[in-house]
Amino acid sequence: RQHLDLGAEGEDRAAAWYSEKGYTVLARNWRCADGELDLVVCKDGIVVFCEVKTRATDRWGLPAEAVNHTKQRRLRHLAVLFMQANRVRSRELRFDVASVLPSSVTVIEAAF
């Protein structure tokens, strides 16, 4: 339960980061049979799919380091499914990673 609370808090903080920068949140925790997207936002016609990684400490590395090639491939697939399911049309997509620690939110734009 504590792990889920930490993750939800990280997603709240990442969503707030995007909102402060003028993005519109399109979806949070969007789910389908193939998986889940943490955060989908949009600004100036760019649809951004953000994977949020939250950790209580950086003892074992930065949270963003957990987004490996397998996870990236899965997120790309989920993005296509999201676009189809929600009839979202955009010429420009971006994949970000939000690395959330207790004292910071770092968003790596165009991470992959």
All heavy atoms as an XYZ file, in Angstrom:
892
protein
N       0.826     -1.209      0.000
C       0.000      0.000      0.000
C       0.863      1.262      0.000
O       0.580      2.226     -0.686
C      -0.938     -0.049      1.217
C      -1.804      1.134      1.355
C      -2.972      1.092      0.375
N      -3.661      2.350      0.387
C      -4.159      2.920     -0.672
N      -4.059      2.343     -1.833
N      -4.765      4.061     -0.597
N       1.932      1.224      0.783
C       2.834      2.371      0.864
C       3.457      2.656     -0.502
O       3.599      3.806     -0.896
C       3.909      2.087      1.902
C       4.744      3.281      2.283
C       5.696      2.959      3.409
O       5.991      1.795      3.681
N       6.185      3.971      4.067
N       3.790      1.592     -1.233
C       4.358      1.725     -2.579
C       3.365      2.416     -3.515
O       3.740      3.301     -4.288
C       4.735      0.333     -3.109
C       5.158      0.313     -4.530
N       6.393      0.750     -4.944
C       4.508     -0.074     -5.645
C       6.483      0.629     -6.251
N       5.365      0.135     -6.701
N       2.098      2.035     -3.431
C       1.070      2.646     -4.275
C       0.870      4.114     -3.926
O       0.690      4.952     -4.814
C      -0.245      1.879     -4.148
C      -0.245      0.446     -4.656
C      -1.577     -0.225     -4.344
C       0.042      0.398     -6.147
N       0.888      4.428     -2.639
C       0.745      5.828     -2.209
C       1.906      6.674     -2.718
O       1.707      7.800     -3.171
C       0.678      5.920     -0.684
C      -0.610      5.353     -0.105
O      -1.585      5.177     -0.874
O      -0.643      5.091      1.104
N       3.114      6.137     -2.656
C       4.293      6.851     -3.138
C       4.175      7.110     -4.635
O       4.435      8.217     -5.112
C       5.563      6.045     -2.832
C       6.880      6.688     -3.232
C       7.138      7.946     -2.417
C       8.030      5.688     -3.040
N       3.746      6.098     -5.382
C       3.572      6.254     -6.829
C       2.512      7.282     -7.173
O       2.697      8.111     -8.062
N       1.393      7.259     -6.471
C       0.310      8.223     -6.719
C       0.775      9.642     -6.416
O       0.465     10.579     -7.158
C      -0.924      7.866     -5.895
N       1.537      9.806     -5.337
C       2.061     11.129     -4.996
C       3.015     11.626     -6.088
O       2.984     12.792     -6.480
C       2.793     11.090     -3.658
C       3.369     12.440     -3.274
C       4.201     12.389     -1.999
O       3.970     11.518     -1.156
O       5.085     13.247     -1.876
N       3.849     10.731     -6.593
C       4.762     11.104     -7.673
C       4.019     11.525     -8.924
O       4.397     12.502     -9.589
N       2.964     10.802     -9.254
C       2.159     11.159    -10.432
C       1.468     12.504    -10.228
O       1.382     13.306    -11.156
C       1.161     10.049    -10.734
C       1.840      8.814    -11.279
C       0.934      7.604    -11.362
O      -0.258      7.708    -11.003
O       1.430      6.535    -11.776
N       0.993     12.767     -9.012
C       0.393     14.074     -8.709
C       1.416     15.193     -8.916
O       1.109     16.228     -9.508
C      -0.104     14.130     -7.258
C      -1.346     13.293     -7.004
O      -2.014     12.886     -7.979
O      -1.630     13.036     -5.814
N       2.614     14.977     -8.423
C       3.654     16.000     -8.538
C       4.088     16.206     -9.988
O       4.322     17.341    -10.413
C       4.843     15.628     -7.651
C       4.486     15.736     -6.164
C       5.584     15.282     -5.244
N       6.789     16.096     -5.439
C       7.999     15.688     -5.073
N       8.173     14.513     -4.496
N       9.043     16.474     -5.280
N       4.165     15.126    -10.762
C       4.525     15.254    -12.183
C       3.413     15.980    -12.942
O       3.689     16.853    -13.771
C       4.782     13.880    -12.796
N       2.151     15.643    -12.664
C       1.029     16.323    -13.321
C       1.041     17.817    -12.992
O       0.790     18.660    -13.864
C      -0.299     15.689    -12.910
N       1.351     18.144    -11.744
C       1.426     19.553    -11.337
C       2.555     20.262    -12.085
O       2.399     21.418    -12.501
C       1.634     19.657     -9.831
N       3.674     19.582    -12.276
C       4.806     20.149    -13.019
C       4.362     20.537    -14.429
O       4.630     21.646    -14.891
C       5.956     19.143    -13.071
C       7.214     19.640    -13.703
C       8.281     20.203    -13.072
C       7.546     19.633    -15.105
N       9.255     20.543    -13.994
C       8.831     20.200    -15.249
C       6.884     19.193    -16.246
C       9.463     20.343    -16.481
C       7.513     19.335    -17.478
C       8.784     19.902    -17.580
N       3.664     19.623    -15.098
C       3.184     19.909    -16.459
C       2.152     21.031    -16.450
O       2.196     21.919    -17.307
C       2.595     18.649    -17.106
C       3.643     17.712    -17.643
C       3.974     16.546    -16.983
C       4.304     17.995    -18.840
C       4.942     15.679    -17.484
C       5.270     17.141    -19.348
C       5.575     15.987    -18.659
O       6.534     15.143    -19.164
N       1.226     20.998    -15.516
C       0.200     22.048    -15.448
C       0.822     23.423    -15.257
O       0.399     24.399    -15.897
C      -0.782     21.759    -14.309
O      -1.541     20.611    -14.604
N       1.836     23.506    -14.398
C       2.526     24.782    -14.173
C       3.196     25.306    -15.438
O       3.395     26.505    -15.582
C       3.574     24.616    -13.069
C       2.985     24.442    -11.695
C       4.015     24.018    -10.656
O       5.230     24.006    -10.963
O       3.599     23.686     -9.536
N       3.520     24.410    -16.348
C       4.180     24.794    -17.601
C       3.176     24.995    -18.740
O       3.557     25.157    -19.891
C       5.220     23.752    -17.973
C       6.217     23.531    -16.842
C       7.606     23.597    -17.263
C       8.634     23.524    -16.171
N       8.389     24.165    -14.923
N       1.883     24.959    -18.416
C       0.857     25.252    -19.412
C       0.328     24.064    -20.194
O      -0.404     24.234    -21.167
N       0.653     22.855    -19.777
C       0.146     21.655    -20.451
C      -1.254     21.337    -19.940
O      -1.591     21.628    -18.794
C       1.048     20.447    -20.164
C       2.369     20.468    -20.876
C       3.435     21.209    -20.385
C       2.564     19.741    -22.045
C       4.662     21.228    -21.027
C       3.787     19.750    -22.690
C       4.828     20.492    -22.179
O       6.045     20.507    -22.818
N      -2.039     20.714    -20.792
C      -3.352     20.196    -20.419
C      -3.212     18.703    -20.183
O      -2.659     17.980    -21.033
C      -4.370     20.442    -21.545
O      -4.473     21.844    -21.767
C      -5.730     19.871    -21.193
N      -3.694     18.221    -19.063
C      -3.655     16.793    -18.770
C      -4.810     16.121    -19.503
O      -5.973     16.443    -19.276
C      -3.734     16.524    -17.251
C      -3.793     15.031    -16.978
C      -2.550     17.167    -16.533
N      -4.486     15.208    -20.405
C      -5.503     14.468    -21.163
C      -5.925     13.199    -20.432
O      -7.082     12.791    -20.515
C      -4.974     14.095    -22.556
C      -4.568     15.241    -23.472
C      -4.035     14.693    -24.793
C      -5.732     16.194    -23.710
N      -4.973     12.555    -19.754
C      -5.291     11.302    -19.063
C      -4.252     11.021    -17.988
O      -3.086     11.374    -18.133
C      -5.327     10.144    -20.052
N      -4.740     10.377    -16.929
C      -3.856      9.874    -15.875
C      -4.212      8.423    -15.644
O      -5.382      8.055    -15.588
C      -4.060     10.663    -14.583
C      -3.543     12.083    -14.688
C      -3.657     12.810    -13.396
N      -2.884     12.104    -12.351
C      -2.687     12.589    -11.136
N      -3.183     13.763    -10.814
N      -2.001     11.915    -10.245
N      -3.209      7.601    -15.558
C      -3.388      6.163    -15.323
C      -4.350      5.534    -16.326
O      -5.245      4.773    -15.953
C      -3.864      5.905    -13.894
C      -2.926      6.490    -12.875
O      -3.288      7.405    -12.157
N      -1.704      5.999    -12.826
N      -4.151      5.866    -17.611
C      -4.986      5.282    -18.662
C      -4.617      3.813    -18.803
O      -3.449      3.456    -18.938
C      -4.769      6.021    -19.983
C      -5.606      5.489    -21.095
C      -6.895      5.799    -21.366
C      -5.196      4.528    -22.090
N      -7.329      5.094    -22.465
C      -6.310      4.308    -22.928
C      -4.015      3.847    -22.336
C      -6.255      3.429    -24.008
C      -3.966      2.969    -23.406
C      -5.082      2.773    -24.226
N      -5.635      2.968    -18.746
C      -5.413      1.517    -18.782
C      -6.117      0.870    -19.955
O      -7.195      1.293    -20.363
C      -5.936      0.875    -17.501
C      -5.140      1.195    -16.283
C      -5.764      0.548    -15.042
N      -4.972      0.779    -13.855
C      -5.086      1.855    -13.086
N      -5.948      2.791    -13.382
N      -4.317      1.983    -12.012
N      -5.477     -0.187    -20.444
C      -6.099     -1.077    -21.427
C      -5.557     -2.472    -21.135
O      -4.778     -2.656    -20.200
C      -5.780     -0.623    -22.854
S      -4.059     -0.834    -23.338
N      -5.959     -3.424    -21.923
C      -5.539     -4.807    -21.680
C      -4.020     -4.980    -21.758
O      -3.463     -5.881    -21.127
C      -6.218     -5.734    -22.685
N      -3.344     -4.121    -22.503
C      -1.900     -4.268    -22.695
C      -1.049     -3.532    -21.664
O       0.171     -3.677    -21.651
C      -1.501     -3.785    -24.096
C      -2.013     -4.702    -25.184
O      -2.548     -5.781    -24.861
O      -1.865     -4.353    -26.366
N      -1.671     -2.695    -20.823
C      -0.886     -1.993    -19.820
C      -1.462     -0.650    -19.445
O      -2.649     -0.387    -19.654
N      -0.606      0.204    -18.917
C      -1.043      1.493    -18.394
C      -0.071      2.604    -18.779
O       1.138      2.413    -18.793
C      -1.119      1.413    -16.867
C      -1.483      2.711    -16.198
C      -1.465      2.618    -14.681
O      -1.607      1.514    -14.134
O      -1.297      3.661    -14.052
N      -0.652      3.762    -19.090
C       0.120      4.991    -19.284
C      -0.079      5.856    -18.051
O      -1.212      6.096    -17.635
C      -0.360      5.746    -20.530
C      -0.108      5.073    -21.870
C      -0.881      5.782    -22.976
C       1.379      5.068    -22.183
N       1.016      6.337    -17.481
C       0.908      7.133    -16.258
C       0.269      8.490    -16.502
O      -0.628      8.906    -15.780
C       2.293      7.360    -15.635
C       2.902      6.085    -15.090
O       2.141      5.160    -14.745
O       4.139      6.023    -15.008
N       0.749      9.188    -17.534
C       0.340     10.567    -17.737
C       0.396     10.901    -19.221
O       1.392     10.616    -19.889
C       1.297     11.475    -16.961
C       0.979     12.920    -16.717
C      -0.362     13.105    -16.035
C       2.085     13.548    -15.863
N      -0.694     11.468    -19.731
C      -0.732     11.953    -21.111
C      -1.127     13.415    -21.048
O      -2.161     13.764    -20.468
C      -1.745     11.166    -21.981
C      -1.680     11.640    -23.432
C      -1.487      9.661    -21.900
N      -0.281     14.278    -21.613
C      -0.520     15.719    -21.590
C      -0.367     16.282    -22.995
O       0.168     15.619    -23.888
C       0.441     16.434    -20.601
C       0.223     15.931    -19.181
C       1.887     16.272    -21.014
N      -0.825     17.519    -23.166
C      -0.768     18.140    -24.489
C      -0.498     19.637    -24.343
O      -1.001     20.274    -23.410
C      -2.098     17.914    -25.201
S      -2.162     18.579    -26.868
N       0.287     20.154    -25.274
C       0.531     21.589    -25.330
C       0.964     21.925    -26.751
O       1.826     21.247    -27.316
C       1.622     22.009    -24.340
C       1.905     23.502    -24.342
C       2.967     23.836    -23.317
C       3.309     25.308    -23.351
N       4.394     25.629    -22.416
N       0.365     22.958    -27.300
C       0.728     23.433    -28.644
C       0.685     22.318    -29.687
O       1.539     22.251    -30.571
C       2.122     24.079    -28.627
C       2.197     25.281    -27.704
O       1.164     25.972    -27.524
O       3.277     25.529    -27.139
N      -0.293     21.427    -29.561
C      -0.463     20.360    -30.536
C       0.468     19.174    -30.359
O       0.411     18.221    -31.125
N       1.317     19.216    -29.358
C       2.230     18.099    -29.078
C       1.615     17.237    -27.988
O       1.278     17.720    -26.904
C       3.609     18.604    -28.612
C       4.226     19.525    -29.658
C       4.537     17.430    -28.305
C       5.448     20.270    -29.171
N       1.447     15.956    -28.277
C       0.940     15.012    -27.288
C       2.149     14.350    -26.629
O       3.027     13.817    -27.309
C       0.015     13.961    -27.922
C      -0.448     12.948    -26.879
C      -1.188     14.628    -28.566
N       2.174     14.412    -25.297
C       3.304     13.893    -24.530
C       2.835     12.725    -23.673
O       1.862     12.836    -22.930
C       3.899     14.993    -23.627
C       5.076     14.438    -22.817
C       4.326     16.196    -24.447
N       3.550     11.621    -23.794
C       3.311     10.445    -22.961
C       4.434     10.407    -21.944
O       5.608     10.322    -22.309
C       3.303      9.177    -23.817
C       2.210      9.182    -24.841
C       2.432      9.699    -26.105
C       0.949      8.709    -24.531
C       1.422      9.735    -27.053
C      -0.076      8.739    -25.475
C       0.165      9.256    -26.731
N       4.074     10.523    -20.677
C       5.084     10.605    -19.623
C       5.021      9.391    -18.714
O       3.976      9.090    -18.131
C       4.899     11.882    -18.801
S       6.134     12.049    -17.491
N       6.135      8.705    -18.599
C       6.286      7.621    -17.637
C       6.836      8.233    -16.352
O       7.878      8.899    -16.368
C       7.243      6.559    -18.180
C       7.517      5.429    -17.236
C       6.320      4.518    -16.976
O       5.266      4.671    -17.642
O       6.433      3.653    -16.103
N       6.118      8.038    -15.260
C       6.513      8.627    -13.984
C       7.142      7.535    -13.118
O       6.525      6.496    -12.879
C       5.305      9.243    -13.249
C       5.735      9.851    -11.923
C       4.602     10.275    -14.131
N       8.345      7.792    -12.665
C       9.039      6.873    -11.764
C       9.331      7.622    -10.470
O       9.975      8.663    -10.472
C      10.347      6.367    -12.381
C      10.135      5.430    -13.543
C       9.447      4.181    -13.071
C       9.220      3.193    -14.181
N       8.373      2.078    -13.743
N       8.843      7.070     -9.374
C       8.980      7.712     -8.067
C       9.725      6.769     -7.132
O       9.435      5.576     -7.089
C       7.590      8.025     -7.477
O       6.845      8.779     -8.429
C       7.707      8.812     -6.189
N      10.665      7.339     -6.407
C      11.410      6.565     -5.412
C      11.529      7.391     -4.134
O      11.577      8.618     -4.180
C      12.822      6.232     -5.915
C      12.875      5.427     -7.205
C      12.472      3.980     -6.989
N      12.602      3.200     -8.206
C      11.640      2.972     -9.082
N      10.456      3.507     -8.903
N      11.839      2.227    -10.152
N      11.622      6.699     -3.016
C      11.806      7.364     -1.734
C      13.254      7.812     -1.550
O      13.539      8.709     -0.765
C      11.394      6.437     -0.592
N      14.163      7.189     -2.302
C      15.582      7.503     -2.203
C      16.256      7.179     -3.536
O      15.730      6.389     -4.330
C      16.253      6.691     -1.075
O      17.646      6.978     -1.055
C      16.052      5.205     -1.255
N      17.418      7.778     -3.757
C      18.175      7.453     -4.971
C      19.310      6.467     -4.662
O      20.252      6.324     -5.431
C      18.711      8.715     -5.640
C      19.682      9.488     -4.775
O      19.913      9.085     -3.613
O      20.214     10.506     -5.251
N      19.185      5.765     -3.555
C      20.208      4.806     -3.120
C      20.577      3.805     -4.213
O      21.729      3.421     -4.353
C      19.735      4.066     -1.877
C      20.763      3.056     -1.351
C      20.273      2.338     -0.136
N      20.091      3.308      0.935
C      19.377      3.082      2.023
N      18.751      1.946      2.187
N      19.267      4.003      2.960
N      19.605      3.367     -4.992
C      19.854      2.380     -6.044
C      19.801      3.013     -7.429
O      19.511      2.349     -8.411
C      18.857      1.223     -5.940
C      19.078      0.439     -4.693
C      20.054     -0.496     -4.468
C      18.343      0.533     -3.479
N      19.966     -0.976     -3.196
C      18.921     -0.365     -2.552
C      17.261      1.296     -3.067
C      18.455     -0.529     -1.258
C      16.786      1.130     -1.773
C      17.377      0.228     -0.894
N      20.053      4.293     -7.511
C      20.051      4.998     -8.784
C      18.846      5.914     -8.914
O      17.943      5.908     -8.079
N      18.865      6.699     -9.962
C      17.765      7.627    -10.209
C      16.536      6.871    -10.697
O      16.663      5.872    -11.418
C      18.186      8.670    -11.242
C      19.325      9.587    -10.812
C      19.749     10.479    -11.967
C      18.905     10.425     -9.608
N      15.358      7.338    -10.332
C      14.137      6.652    -10.752
C      14.048      6.464    -12.270
O      13.624      5.407    -12.741
C      13.022      7.562    -10.242
C      13.624      8.288     -9.100
C      15.069      8.483     -9.455
N      14.447      7.454    -13.044
C      14.325      7.381    -14.503
C      15.130      6.236    -15.107
O      14.813      5.760    -16.206
C      14.757      8.707    -15.132
N      16.140      5.770    -14.404
C      16.969      4.676    -14.927
C      16.192      3.370    -15.053
O      16.644      2.448    -15.729
C      18.198      4.490    -14.041
C      19.137      5.673    -14.101
C      20.292      5.593    -13.119
O      20.151      4.930    -12.058
O      21.322      6.205    -13.404
N      15.022      3.302    -14.446
C      14.198      2.095    -14.521
C      13.456      1.973    -15.854
O      12.847      0.943    -16.135
C      13.194      2.077    -13.373
N      13.502      3.003    -16.672
C      12.793      2.962    -17.960
C      13.769      2.450    -19.016
O      14.453      3.201    -19.699
C      12.224      4.351    -18.343
C      11.439      4.263    -19.642
C      11.340      4.879    -17.222
N      13.804      1.130    -19.147
C      14.725      0.481    -20.078
C      14.104      0.347    -21.475
O      12.982      0.797    -21.717
C      15.149     -0.880    -19.525
C      13.960     -1.802    -19.295
O      12.933     -1.699    -19.954
N      14.099     -2.711    -18.345
N      14.847     -0.289    -22.382
C      14.374     -0.423    -23.771
C      13.071     -1.212    -23.875
O      12.204     -0.877    -24.686
C      15.458     -1.062    -24.649
C      16.645     -0.185    -24.849
N      16.601      0.954    -25.626
C      17.896     -0.247    -24.357
C      17.769      1.537    -25.611
N      18.590      0.845    -24.840
N      12.920     -2.233    -23.063
C      11.676     -3.012    -23.083
C      10.497     -2.146    -22.663
O       9.438     -2.166    -23.305
C      11.806     -4.234    -22.147
O      12.920     -5.024    -22.581
C      10.544     -5.070    -22.148
N      10.678     -1.362    -21.622
C       9.611     -0.462    -21.144
C       9.314      0.602    -22.200
O       8.151      0.933    -22.447
C      10.049      0.186    -19.826
C       9.025      1.103    -19.220
C       7.843      0.341    -18.672
C       6.982      1.252    -17.832
N       5.777      0.582    -17.365
N      10.336      1.123    -22.851
C      10.141      2.130    -23.886
C       9.311      1.575    -25.040
O       8.385      2.235    -25.525
C      11.495      2.620    -24.407
C      12.269      3.423    -23.397
C      13.682      3.728    -23.849
O      14.022      3.595    -25.021
N      14.515      4.142    -22.907
N       9.610      0.370    -25.464
C       8.875     -0.272    -26.556
C       7.405     -0.449    -26.164
O       6.497     -0.183    -26.942
C       9.529     -1.609    -26.908
C       8.930     -2.286    -28.113
C       9.691     -3.537    -28.569
N      10.271     -4.317    -27.487
C      11.590     -4.413    -27.229
N      12.461     -3.780    -27.974
N      12.024     -5.154    -26.233
N       7.175     -0.875    -24.923
C       5.801     -1.058    -24.443
C       5.055      0.262    -24.391
O       3.877      0.355    -24.760
C       5.827     -1.720    -23.065
C       4.463     -2.217    -22.657
C       4.581     -3.220    -21.520
N       3.536     -2.909    -20.580
C       3.724     -2.457    -19.349
N       4.919     -2.313    -18.870
N       2.709     -2.188    -18.578
N       5.707      1.327    -23.958
C       5.070      2.642    -23.892
C       4.709      3.157    -25.287
O       3.650      3.769    -25.472
C       5.967      3.637    -23.163
C       6.151      3.356    -21.668
C       7.262      4.229    -21.092
C       4.847      3.561    -20.916
N       5.559      2.919    -26.257
C       5.243      3.319    -27.640
C       3.993      2.594    -28.134
O       3.119      3.195    -28.760
C       6.424      3.032    -28.560
C       7.571      3.992    -28.402
C       8.652      3.724    -29.458
N       9.825      4.501    -29.193
C      10.962      4.018    -28.665
N      11.055      2.745    -28.364
N      11.989      4.805    -28.453
N       3.920      1.306    -27.839
C       2.755      0.510    -28.230
C       1.488      1.040    -27.550
O       0.444      1.223    -28.189
C       2.990     -0.955    -27.867
C       1.808     -1.836    -28.040
N       1.285     -2.156    -29.282
C       1.013     -2.451    -27.128
C       0.226     -2.933    -29.122
N       0.035     -3.125    -27.830
N       1.582      1.322    -26.253
C       0.431      1.843    -25.512
C       0.011      3.214    -26.042
O      -1.181      3.529    -26.073
C       0.752      1.923    -24.023
C       0.867      0.577    -23.303
C       1.443      0.779    -21.900
C      -0.473     -0.135    -23.254
N       0.972      4.017    -26.462
C       0.650      5.335    -27.018
C      -0.205      5.203    -28.271
O      -1.183      5.937    -28.459
C       1.923      6.113    -27.325
N       0.140      4.249    -29.126
C      -0.658      4.011    -30.331
C      -2.076      3.603    -29.949
O      -3.059      4.118    -30.503
C      -0.002      2.929    -31.223
C      -0.931      2.486    -32.338
C       1.317      3.441    -31.794
N      -2.189      2.712    -28.981
C      -3.520      2.270    -28.546
C      -4.319      3.427    -27.947
O      -5.522      3.546    -28.189
C      -3.389      1.127    -27.528
C      -2.765     -0.163    -28.056
C      -2.630     -1.177    -26.923
C      -3.569     -0.732    -29.212
N      -3.658      4.283    -27.177
C      -4.331      5.444    -26.602
C      -4.849      6.360    -27.704
O      -5.995      6.820    -27.654
C      -3.371      6.216    -25.682
C      -3.971      7.487    -25.136
C      -4.723      7.461    -23.982
C      -3.798      8.700    -25.791
C      -5.297      8.632    -23.476
C      -4.356      9.865    -25.302
C      -5.116      9.829    -24.135
N      -3.994      6.633    -28.670
C      -4.384      7.534    -29.765
C      -5.592      6.962    -30.516
O      -6.524      7.694    -30.841
C      -3.210      7.739    -30.729
C      -1.964      8.311    -30.084
S      -1.946     10.072    -29.923
C      -1.705     10.585    -31.578
N      -5.583      5.661    -30.768
C      -6.699      5.030    -31.475
C      -7.972      5.051    -30.628
O      -9.040      5.419    -31.109
C      -6.338      3.583    -31.841
C      -5.269      3.474    -32.902
C      -4.781      2.057    -33.106
O      -4.999      1.162    -32.280
N      -4.077      1.836    -34.206
N      -7.867      4.679    -29.381
C      -9.036      4.579    -28.506
C      -9.684      5.931    -28.244
O     -10.902      6.016    -28.077
C      -8.644      3.925    -27.181
N      -8.881      6.971    -28.226
C      -9.390      8.303    -27.892
C      -9.491      9.224    -29.102
O      -9.774     10.411    -28.943
C      -8.505      8.934    -26.812
C      -8.625      8.179    -25.513
O      -9.592      8.327    -24.795
N      -7.646      7.335    -25.236
N      -9.239      8.644    -30.264
C      -9.302      9.399    -31.524
C      -8.504     10.703    -31.442
O      -8.963     11.762    -31.855
C     -10.745      9.668    -31.906
C     -11.489      8.391    -32.218
C     -12.854      8.677    -32.816
N     -13.406      7.454    -33.344
C     -14.462      6.841    -32.821
N     -15.067      7.358    -31.781
N     -14.910      5.736    -33.365
N      -7.316     10.583    -30.875
C      -6.418     11.724    -30.768
C      -5.573     11.770    -32.029
O      -4.987     10.780    -32.436
C      -5.506     11.600    -29.521
C      -4.476     12.711    -29.487
C      -6.350     11.603    -28.260
N      -5.531     12.925    -32.638
C      -4.730     13.110    -33.846
C      -3.680     14.177    -33.543
O      -3.991     15.265    -33.100
C      -5.600     13.573    -35.003
C      -6.769     12.640    -35.293
C      -6.706     12.128    -36.720
N      -7.875     11.343    -37.063
C      -7.979     10.039    -36.840
N      -7.017      9.405    -36.246
N      -9.056      9.373    -37.200
N      -2.455     13.832    -33.796
C      -1.372     14.780    -33.604
C      -0.233     14.394    -34.527
O       0.056     13.216    -34.709
C      -0.891     14.771    -32.152
O       0.185     15.657    -31.997
N       0.397     15.388    -35.086
C       1.547     15.122    -35.944
C       2.824     14.975    -35.127
O       3.817     14.486    -35.611
C       1.722     16.245    -36.956
C       0.617     16.256    -37.990
C       0.831     17.372    -38.970
N      -0.262     17.371    -39.903
C      -0.098     17.280    -41.201
N       1.087     17.208    -41.727
N      -1.153     17.275    -42.000
N       2.769     15.436    -33.888
C       3.966     15.390    -33.068
C       3.681     14.732    -31.724
O       2.784     15.135    -31.000
C       4.518     16.803    -32.849
C       5.903     16.811    -32.272
C       6.551     18.186    -32.317
O       6.034     19.092    -32.985
O       7.584     18.333    -31.658
N       4.469     13.706    -31.430
C       4.381     12.990    -30.170
C       5.731     13.092    -29.472
O       6.766     13.243    -30.122
C       4.074     11.511    -30.389
C       2.840     11.146    -31.195
C       2.753      9.642    -31.351
C       1.593     11.688    -30.542
N       5.686     12.983    -28.156
C       6.928     13.011    -27.396
C       6.799     12.048    -26.221
O       5.716     11.869    -25.670
C       7.186     14.430    -26.891
C       8.586     14.647    -26.366
C       8.818     16.094    -26.004
N       8.240     16.374    -24.697
C       7.750     17.557    -24.340
N       7.733     18.571    -25.178
N       7.259     17.725    -23.143
N       7.892     11.428    -25.872
C       7.926     10.516    -24.733
C       8.875     11.079    -23.688
O      10.070     11.228    -23.939
C       8.358      9.114    -25.174
C       7.350      8.441    -26.049
C       7.380      8.622    -27.422
C       6.354      7.662    -25.498
C       6.433      8.024    -28.236
C       5.400      7.054    -26.303
C       5.441      7.242    -27.673
N       8.320     11.435    -22.531
C       9.089     11.990    -21.425
C       9.165     10.967    -20.295
O       8.353     10.038    -20.219
C       8.417     13.246    -20.865
C       8.407     14.431    -21.812
O       8.955     14.332    -22.934
O       7.835     15.465    -21.428
N      10.122     11.187    -19.418
C      10.211     10.410    -18.184
C      10.320     11.399    -17.033
O      11.180     12.283    -17.054
C      11.422      9.456    -18.186
C      11.540      8.747    -16.838
C      11.320      8.436    -19.312
N       9.437     11.256    -16.052
C       9.502     12.084    -14.854
C      10.147     11.258    -13.741
O       9.697     10.158    -13.430
C       8.107     12.535    -14.429
N      11.208     11.794    -13.206
C      11.959     11.155    -12.133
C      11.641     11.920    -10.847
O      12.030     13.077    -10.695
C      13.447     11.239    -12.482
O      14.225     10.492    -11.595
N      10.915     11.272     -9.937
C      10.422     11.958     -8.741
C      11.079     11.376     -7.492
O      11.035     10.176     -7.249
C       8.881     11.840     -8.634
C       8.378     12.590     -7.416
C       8.209     12.342     -9.907
N      11.697     12.277     -6.744
C      12.272     11.967     -5.441
C      11.606     12.884     -4.419
O      10.959     13.861     -4.810
C      13.784     12.200     -5.462
C      14.600     11.204     -6.295
C      16.009     11.726     -6.536
C      14.642      9.849     -5.601
N      11.751     12.626     -3.126
C      11.075     13.474     -2.140
C      11.357     14.971     -2.297
O      10.472     15.789     -2.067
C      11.610     12.948     -0.803
C      11.901     11.516     -1.075
C      12.420     11.486     -2.496
N      12.555     15.315     -2.730
C      12.908     16.734     -2.808
C      12.900     17.303     -4.224
O      13.222     18.478     -4.406
C      14.299     16.953     -2.194
O      15.258     16.225     -2.939
N      12.533     16.499     -5.212
C      12.619     17.019     -6.583
C      11.732     16.271     -7.570
O      11.401     15.100     -7.373
C      14.069     16.952     -7.082
O      14.480     15.598     -7.195
N      11.374     17.010     -8.635
C      10.716     16.425     -9.806
C      11.569     16.847    -10.989
O      11.738     18.036    -11.251
C       9.282     16.947     -9.985
C       8.686     16.414    -11.288
C       8.411     16.587     -8.809
N      12.132     15.865    -11.677
C      12.942     16.139    -12.858
C      12.263     15.482    -14.045
O      12.061     14.266    -14.037
C      14.370     15.578    -12.697
O      14.950     16.138    -11.525
C      15.215     15.910    -13.910
N      11.892     16.276    -15.035
C      11.259     15.732    -16.225
C      12.279     15.749    -17.357
O      12.841     16.780    -17.699
C       9.999     16.541    -16.616
C       9.424     16.017    -17.930
C       8.962     16.445    -15.506
N      12.526     14.572    -17.888
C      13.417     14.432    -19.035
C      12.533     14.456    -20.272
O      11.836     13.484    -20.570
C      14.223     13.127    -18.965
C      14.986     13.045    -17.646
C      15.172     13.007    -20.157
C      15.537     11.672    -17.325
N      12.541     15.588    -20.968
C      11.714     15.737    -22.165
C      12.376     15.014    -23.326
O      13.603     15.017    -23.453
C      11.519     17.209    -22.473
C      10.734     17.929    -21.380
C      10.491     19.392    -21.690
O      10.156     19.714    -22.841
O      10.637     20.211    -20.767
N      11.542     14.377    -24.164
C      12.043     13.601    -25.306
C      13.102     12.599    -24.846
O      14.164     12.477    -25.451
C      12.576     14.529    -26.397
N      12.791     11.867    -23.791
C      13.728     10.914    -23.196
C      14.052      9.756    -24.136
O      15.145      9.203    -24.102
C      13.173     10.382    -21.880
N      13.102      9.416    -24.986
C      13.330      8.339    -25.969
C      12.394      8.506    -27.134
O      11.540      9.338    -27.141
C      13.180      6.952    -25.331
C      11.820      6.677    -24.731
C      10.836      6.047    -25.456
C      11.553      7.042    -23.408
C       9.598      5.783    -24.902
C      10.326      6.775    -22.831
C       9.347      6.153    -23.577
